[in-house]
Amino acid sequence: MKRYLYILAAVLTALLGSCEKDPVEKTDPVDNTPKDITLSAASFEAVTAGGDFSLTVTAPSRPKVTGTPDWITVTDGTYNNYKITYGLTVKENTTYEERTATLTVTAGSLSKTVSVKQAAAEKPEPVTPTGIKENLVTADATQAAKNLYGYLRSIYGQKVLSGVLAKVNWNHQEADRIHTATGKYPAVNCYDFIHIYVPQNNWINYQNLTPVTEWADAGGIVSLMWHFNVPKTATTIPGSDGSGVTCTPSETAFRAANVFTDGSWENKWFYSEMDKVVDVILKLQAKGIAAIWRPFHEGAGNACAKQQAGWTKAWFWWGYDGAETYKKLWTTMFDYFASKGVKNLIWVWTTQNFNGNSSQYNQDKDWYPGDAYVDIVGRDLYGYTAQQNATEFAEIQAAYPDRMVVLAECGVDSGNGNKPFSEVADFWNAGAKWGWFVPWYGSNMPNNTWWNNALKQSFVVTRDQVKY
């Protein structure tokens, strides 16, 4: 048996040996990857008005783009077959200087650069205000109101009034602080009726006119505005600590469109709060005090965005139901104040003016209450450069050529890295001949150096220089 096993093993060995092939000579695998970065893009030299374009990169490994300034946003694409296409969004150039960004594309040890050039914004021609209307929209305005308006009109385009917002409500604390820092008072102090809903003699007593009469008696110009708070629900009882009320539409069931329905809770609240404000204004009128009046400010909010989305709404309740309702609120207030005998106000409407970006927003002229209801047009700007001020002023003046145009609010953009606001001399010399400027208080307030520079300018009017 063992002999047969040996024979079988020999036969199998012979058979296996006959199946072997000659060895194949080994070679390195073929490397088909690109050895360099290639770039292609559209309109790198012609990005003048902002918008989108693309950058296509072919590279041996997943590339990345660096060197983008804050005016270019890069959207990553999908890397496939050594190719990736980046979407680039360029903000509109609102400066009067050409700007260039050098983008660097890196893949492994390889890199290439490409430049994106953007033309300067076209500098508007300096606006010399002419043809400003002579009369107030209140036909039987008090002599004090006529005198104040006549004074504003007489210096418009030649000088700018300095101003400041009262700290929260019914005082001149910020103006006093500025005086301590600079030796000068701003010409205008703006008081806010934001807490008028609080029961009388509880925390804030708007019946105490002293904070206003002190200012007026010292020669200052009085400005009034109203963050018109409403209850969060029909049954909410507002608290004196600010609880239970809001201006923000998402926080309340209050709807402006319902104000015009007799007997609705919105209707009752609207008129009861107006009565409180009217009562104070009439007391000021009896003392011979005229006031700049700025209700329902920033009405359009984000509603004029060209691409509508969930966030493209007004940010105050008075604009949330649209332009027609907003204008009706304005005219209703105007007529109601007149019916109560209020004749001492100069009415200021605040435009959004493309919300600062004409490529993303439409103009808000549909929100303008009308020439019969508006004396002056205001604008609120935070963190804006001198050139941006000049552009805004020129656009608004062109849109409302017979109205004075003013900087109703301004200051540091505390929500955008504390971006500073233009120096007054810079925006004035750039052509922004605002009728007045009024910085906000708190974190939006420019520092003392800014104030010292502002109040020493020969064209800036301080309280001691007001003459009317």
C-alpha positions in Angstrom: 0.0 0.0 0.0 2.8 2.4 0.9 4.4 1.7 -2.5 1.2 2.8 -4.3 1.1 6.0 -2.2 4.6 6.9 -3.3 3.7 6.3 -7.0 0.6 8.6 -6.6 2.6 11.3 -4.9 5.1 11.2 -7.8 2.4 11.5 -10.4 0.7 14.5 -8.7 4.0 16.3 -8.3 4.7 15.8 -12.1 1.2 17.1 -13.0 1.5 20.2 -10.7 4.9 21.1 -12.1 3.5 21.0 -15.7 1.0 23.8 -14.7 3.5 26.5 -13.6 4.0 29.5 -15.9 7.1 31.7 -16.4 7.0 34.6 -13.9 5.7 38.1 -15.3 8.1 41.0 -14.7 6.5 43.5 -12.2 6.0 47.3 -13.1 4.9 50.3 -11.1 1.2 51.3 -11.4 0.3 54.1 -13.7 -0.2 57.5 -11.9 -3.0 59.3 -13.6 -3.5 62.1 -11.0 -2.9 65.7 -12.0 0.5 67.1 -11.1 -0.7 70.7 -10.8 -3.6 72.9 -9.9 -5.7 74.3 -12.7 -8.2 77.1 -12.1 -11.0 78.5 -14.1 -13.5 81.2 -13.1 -15.9 83.7 -14.5 -15.7 87.5 -14.4 -12.9 87.9 -11.8 -12.2 91.3 -13.2 -15.8 92.5 -13.5 -17.4 91.9 -10.1 -18.8 95.4 -9.8 -22.3 95.1 -8.2 -21.9 92.1 -6.1 -23.5 88.7 -6.7 -22.5 85.1 -7.3 -19.8 83.5 -9.5 -17.8 80.3 -9.4 -14.3 79.1 -9.1 -13.5 75.6 -10.5 -10.4 73.9 -9.3 -8.8 70.7 -10.6 -6.2 69.3 -8.2 -4.5 66.1 -7.0 -6.2 66.2 -3.6 -9.1 68.0 -2.1 -8.3 71.7 -2.4 -9.2 74.6 -0.1 -9.5 78.4 -0.6 -8.0 80.9 1.7 -7.5 84.7 1.8 -11.1 85.7 1.4 -11.9 89.1 2.9 -15.2 89.8 4.7 -16.8 90.9 1.4 -16.4 87.5 -0.3 -18.1 84.3 0.9 -16.9 80.9 -0.3 -19.4 78.0 -0.5 -17.6 74.6 -0.6 -18.6 72.2 -3.4 -18.4 68.5 -3.9 -15.0 67.0 -4.7 -15.3 64.5 -7.5 -12.7 63.3 -10.1 -10.1 65.8 -9.0 -12.5 68.7 -9.6 -14.3 70.9 -7.1 -16.4 74.0 -7.9 -16.7 76.7 -5.3 -19.5 79.2 -5.2 -18.3 82.7 -4.4 -20.7 85.5 -3.3 -19.4 89.0 -3.4 -21.0 91.8 -1.5 -21.7 95.1 -3.2 -18.9 97.5 -3.0 -20.3 100.6 -1.3 -16.9 102.3 -0.9 -15.4 104.7 -3.4 -12.2 102.8 -3.8 -11.4 99.8 -6.0 -10.7 96.7 -3.9 -8.9 93.5 -4.8 -8.8 90.1 -3.0 -6.1 87.5 -3.6 -7.5 84.1 -3.1 -5.1 81.2 -2.6 -6.1 77.6 -3.6 -4.1 74.9 -1.8 -4.0 71.2 -2.4 -1.3 69.3 -0.6 2.0 71.0 -1.3 0.6 72.8 -4.4 -0.9 76.2 -4.4 -2.1 78.9 -6.9 -3.6 82.3 -6.5 -6.2 84.3 -8.3 -7.3 87.9 -7.9 -10.8 89.2 -7.6 -11.1 92.8 -8.5 -14.1 94.9 -7.7 -14.7 98.4 -9.0 -15.4 101.3 -6.7 -19.0 102.4 -6.1 -19.9 105.5 -8.2 -19.5 108.5 -5.9 -22.7 110.5 -5.8 -22.6 114.1 -6.7 -22.7 116.4 -3.7 -26.3 117.3 -2.9 -27.0 120.9 -2.3 -30.5 120.9 -0.8 -32.8 123.3 -2.5 -36.5 123.6 -2.7 -37.3 122.3 0.8 -40.9 122.8 1.5 -41.8 125.9 3.5 -44.8 124.8 5.6 -45.5 122.1 8.1 -48.0 119.3 7.3 -50.0 120.5 10.4 -51.8 123.4 8.7 -52.6 125.3 12.0 -49.3 124.5 13.7 -48.3 126.5 16.7 -45.9 129.5 16.3 -43.3 127.6 18.3 -43.4 124.7 15.8 -43.3 127.0 12.8 -40.3 128.8 14.3 -38.4 125.5 15.0 -39.1 124.2 11.5 -38.1 127.5 10.0 -34.8 127.3 11.9 -34.1 123.7 10.8 -34.8 124.7 7.2 -32.6 127.8 7.4 -29.5 125.9 8.4 -30.1 122.7 6.3 -27.2 121.8 4.1 -25.0 124.4 5.8 -24.8 123.1 9.4 -25.8 119.9 11.2 -27.5 119.7 14.6 -25.8 117.4 17.1 -28.2 115.2 19.1 -28.4 112.3 21.5 -31.0 109.7 22.6 -32.1 109.9 26.2 -31.0 106.9 28.2 -34.0 104.6 27.9 -36.8 107.1 28.4 -37.5 110.4 30.1 -34.3 112.2 31.0 -31.2 114.0 29.7 -28.5 111.9 31.4 -26.6 111.1 28.2 -26.5 114.8 27.2 -25.2 115.7 30.7 -22.5 113.0 30.4 -21.4 114.4 27.0 -21.3 117.9 28.5 -19.0 116.6 31.2 -16.7 115.0 28.7 -16.6 117.8 26.1 -17.8 121.0 27.7 -20.6 121.1 25.2 -24.2 119.9 25.1 -25.7 118.4 22.0 -28.4 120.6 20.4 -31.1 117.9 20.4 -32.2 115.5 23.1 -34.6 112.8 22.0 -37.0 111.3 24.6 -38.7 108.0 24.2 -42.3 107.1 25.3 -41.3 103.5 25.5 -42.6 103.1 29.1 -45.8 105.2 28.7 -47.8 102.0 29.4 -46.6 102.0 33.1 -49.3 103.3 35.4 -48.8 106.9 36.4 -46.5 107.6 39.4 -45.2 104.0 39.2 -41.5 104.0 38.2 -41.7 106.6 35.5 -44.1 109.6 35.6 -44.4 111.1 32.2 -46.6 113.7 33.8 -43.5 115.2 35.3 -42.4 117.5 32.5 -39.2 118.7 34.3 -36.8 116.6 32.3 -38.2 118.1 29.1 -38.8 121.7 30.2 -35.3 121.9 31.7 -33.8 121.0 28.3 -36.1 123.4 26.4 -35.5 126.3 28.9 -31.7 125.9 28.4 -32.2 126.4 24.7 -32.2 122.8 23.6 -34.4 121.3 20.8 -36.8 118.6 22.0 -37.3 115.4 20.0 -39.8 112.7 20.9 -40.1 109.1 19.7 -42.1 106.1 20.7 -41.3 102.4 21.0 -45.0 101.6 21.1 -45.2 98.6 23.3 -48.3 96.3 23.2 -49.5 93.5 25.4 -48.4 90.0 24.5 -52.0 88.6 24.6 -55.4 90.1 25.0 -55.5 89.2 28.7 -51.9 90.1 29.6 -51.6 92.7 32.4 -48.4 94.7 31.6 -45.9 94.8 34.4 -44.1 98.0 35.5 -40.8 96.1 35.1 -41.4 95.7 31.3 -42.9 92.3 31.5 -45.9 91.4 29.5 -45.4 93.9 26.7 -43.3 94.0 23.5 -42.7 95.7 20.2 -41.7 92.4 18.5 -44.4 90.7 16.3 -43.3 87.2 17.2 -43.8 87.8 20.9 -47.3 89.1 20.7 -50.8 88.2 19.4 -51.4 91.9 18.8 -52.0 92.6 15.1 -51.9 96.1 13.6 -54.7 95.2 11.1 -57.1 94.7 14.0 -56.5 98.2 15.3 -59.2 99.4 12.9 -61.8 97.1 14.2 -63.9 98.9 16.8 -64.1 97.1 20.1 -61.1 94.8 19.4 -58.5 94.6 22.2 -55.9 96.0 19.7 -58.2 98.9 19.0 -58.8 99.7 22.6 -55.1 99.5 23.5 -54.0 101.6 20.5 -56.3 104.5 21.4 -55.8 104.3 25.2 -52.0 104.5 24.7 -52.3 107.4 22.2 -54.4 109.3 24.8 -51.6 109.0 27.3 -49.0 110.4 24.8 -51.4 113.1 23.6 -51.9 114.2 27.2 -48.2 114.8 27.7 -47.7 116.5 24.3 -50.6 118.9 25.0 -49.0 119.8 28.3 -45.7 120.6 26.5 -47.7 122.5 23.9 -49.3 124.6 26.6 -45.8 125.6 27.8 -44.9 126.8 24.3 -42.6 123.8 23.6 -42.5 122.4 20.0 -41.1 119.0 19.4 -39.7 116.8 16.6 -42.0 113.7 16.5 -40.8 110.3 15.2 -43.4 107.5 15.6 -43.5 104.1 14.0 -39.8 104.1 13.0 -38.1 101.6 10.7 -41.5 100.4 9.6 -40.5 98.2 6.7 -37.8 96.2 8.6 -36.7 93.4 6.3 -40.0 93.3 4.4 -38.5 94.8 1.2 -36.0 91.9 0.6 -36.0 90.9 -3.1 -35.8 87.2 -2.1 -38.6 86.6 0.3 -38.1 84.1 3.1 -39.3 83.5 6.7 -37.1 86.2 8.1 -38.1 88.9 5.6 -40.6 90.6 7.8 -40.9 93.9 9.6 -39.2 93.7 13.0 -41.8 95.9 14.8 -45.5 95.1 15.1 -46.5 98.3 13.3 -45.0 97.1 10.1 -45.8 93.4 10.3 -49.1 93.5 8.5 -47.6 95.3 5.5 -47.2 98.7 3.9 -50.9 99.6 3.5 -51.7 98.8 7.2 -48.5 100.6 8.3 -49.5 103.8 6.4 -53.0 103.6 7.8 -51.6 103.4 11.3 -49.6 106.6 10.6 -52.5 108.6 9.1 -54.8 107.4 11.9 -52.4 108.7 14.5 -51.9 111.9 12.6 -55.6 112.6 12.3 -56.3 111.5 15.9 -53.6 113.8 17.3 -55.1 116.7 15.2 -58.6 116.0 16.5 -57.2 116.3 20.1 -55.7 119.6 19.3 -52.0 118.6 19.0 -50.3 121.3 16.8 -46.8 121.5 18.1 -45.1 118.6 16.3 -42.8 118.2 13.3 -43.5 114.7 11.9 -40.5 112.6 10.9 -40.8 109.3 9.0 -37.9 106.8 9.0 -37.0 105.1 5.7 -35.1 101.9 5.4 -33.6 103.0 2.0 -32.9 99.5 0.6 -32.0 98.4 4.1 -28.5 99.5 3.2 -28.1 97.1 0.3 -29.8 97.8 -3.0 -28.7 94.4 -4.4 -30.7 92.6 -1.8 -33.5 94.9 -1.0 -36.1 97.1 -2.8 -36.6 100.7 -1.8 -39.4 101.1 0.8 -41.2 104.0 -0.9 -44.4 102.0 -0.7 -44.2 102.6 3.1 -44.1 106.4 2.8 -47.2 107.8 4.5 -47.5 110.6 2.0 -46.5 114.2 1.6 -49.6 115.4 3.5 -48.3 113.5 6.6 -44.6 113.8 6.7 -42.4 116.9 7.3 -38.9 115.3 7.4 -37.4 112.0 6.3 -35.0 110.2 8.7 -32.6 107.3 8.4 -31.1 105.0 11.1 -27.5 103.9 10.5 -25.1 102.0 12.7 -21.4 101.2 11.9 -21.6 103.1 8.6 -18.5 104.6 6.9 -18.4 108.2 5.6 -18.9 107.0 2.0 -21.9 104.8 3.0 -23.4 107.9 4.8 -22.9 109.9 1.6 -24.5 107.3 -0.6 -27.5 106.9 1.8 -28.0 110.7 2.0 -27.8 111.2 -1.8 -30.3 108.4 -2.5 -32.8 109.6 0.1 -32.6 113.2 -0.8 -33.1 112.3 -4.5 -36.2 110.2 -3.5 -37.7 113.0 -1.4 -36.2 116.2 -2.9 -38.4 118.7 -1.0 -38.0 117.1 2.4 -35.1 117.6 4.8 -33.2 114.3 5.4 -31.8 113.6 8.8 -29.8 110.9 10.6 -32.5 110.0 13.2 -30.3 107.3 14.8 -26.7 106.3 14.5 -23.8 104.9 16.4 -21.5 101.9 16.9 -22.8 98.7 15.4 -22.5 96.7 18.6 -24.0 93.6 17.0 -21.3 93.5 14.3 -18.0 93.5 16.3 -18.5 97.0 17.6 -18.0 98.4 14.2 -17.5 102.2 14.7 -19.6 104.9 13.1 -18.0 107.5 10.8 -16.5 110.6 12.2 -18.9 113.5 11.7 -16.3 115.6 9.8 -15.7 112.6 7.5 -19.3 112.0 6.5 -20.0 115.7 6.2 -17.1 116.3 3.9 -18.1 113.2 1.9 -21.4 114.9 1.1 -23.7 113.5 3.7 -25.4 116.8 4.7 -27.8 115.3 7.3 -30.0 117.8 9.1 -29.0 116.3 12.4 -27.3 113.2 13.9 -28.5 111.4 17.0 -26.4 108.6 18.5 -28.1 105.9 20.5 -27.1 105.3 24.1 -25.4 102.3 25.8 -23.3 99.9 23.7 -24.1 101.9 20.5 -22.8 105.2 21.9 -19.6 106.5 20.3 -16.8 107.2 22.7 -15.7 110.5 24.2 -13.0 111.0 21.6 -15.7 110.8 18.9 -17.8 113.3 20.7 -14.9 115.7 21.2 -14.1 115.6 17.5 -17.8 116.0 16.6 -18.6 119.0 18.8 -15.6 121.0 17.9 -16.4 121.1 14.2 -17.5 124.6 12.9 -20.5 123.2 11.1 -21.8 121.2 14.0 -24.5 123.1 16.1 -24.4 122.5 19.9 -27.1 123.6 22.3 -25.6 126.9 23.1 -25.6 127.8 19.4 -29.3 127.1 18.7 -31.1 130.2 17.7 -34.8 130.4 16.7 
